[in-house]
């Protein structure tokens, strides 16, 4: 234990001083950048404000807002010296393709631009001046106090100054008998030690204060996240509608080109059998009936293949895990399944149906295009807020799969985005291939124990 204490103390000291240099550099640099920011923004904005009645000042004011955005980005950049988490930039209005006048009006309606302007014109200068002064004071008192014994001899004589060291030596019992010079050096040294001990917390506290203010005025707001989520949900709904429309059109085309044609042929063959039987040509009728039987079997096989895009009764009866296990078992390619028991409790029936479709199509793609000997299907729930369902299909095939418009994976990607999820493809030439789907879930599910293989 005696060997651990010095080590722990050393760790505490290093932890306290870690980041002090970067925070000091930021506090010093921020003062000078705030001076530059204030000077430039006040000049440009005041000119624009004075000319606003003539309309020509509006673009100048908008330009000041644009400059404020740039200075805000600079402030967020040098804040990185402190080692604190990076401030996420706000969501800016899109002015691409707009005329100068419309762009100016867009900037004037942007609350983030006005927040940046207020920070540059007032808040930054006041706060950085305060923190700059305290930073200089703490460092000066630390080094000045600890080295006073050296440089005090170079100071000019204080003929008219109050001899406070002599007064302390005469009236403080502990210092009686000390010379004025020794008392003065002792007081400054103790002061330097006190300032030095508190310096890491003061410097990092000042940096943290500026960071908090900058994050509130120059960073991303909760309303930005809500707006981005609304946009993502709208895009997801559009993708879902497009994906379902594409799936319906494909099903319609497949029914028309496959089973429908065979059923028409079957109808014609049955009519031929009827005519042959009526005419007494039993042998020919039997031959045509055999052909009709083959057509019926082929039509049934095609309908079974198409029905893989329709949720099976097993999904409703026994849940998603059992349905996915059946998919893996029925796949033409030998498929190993690892399925989390928590998925049945985690997903709603609608989401379970969509996940089943996605897994079925991924396994069909493996069978048709991968040239694989084996595959793996994994489905598991990742807890959190919100919880997520992770679905992946990997194979040892030829690889080279990619998301391209008009191909099967692009349709899957639209369906996944319709559920506000994400689809990723890892498929180098020569394989292996892994397609992963991450879907956010609304319900929080506790972490499941290590799950058995299906």
Order of alpha helices (4+ residues) and beta strands (2+ residues): alpha-alpha-alpha-alpha-alpha-alpha-alpha-alpha-alpha-alpha-alpha-alpha-alpha-alpha-beta-alpha-alpha-beta-beta-alpha-beta-beta
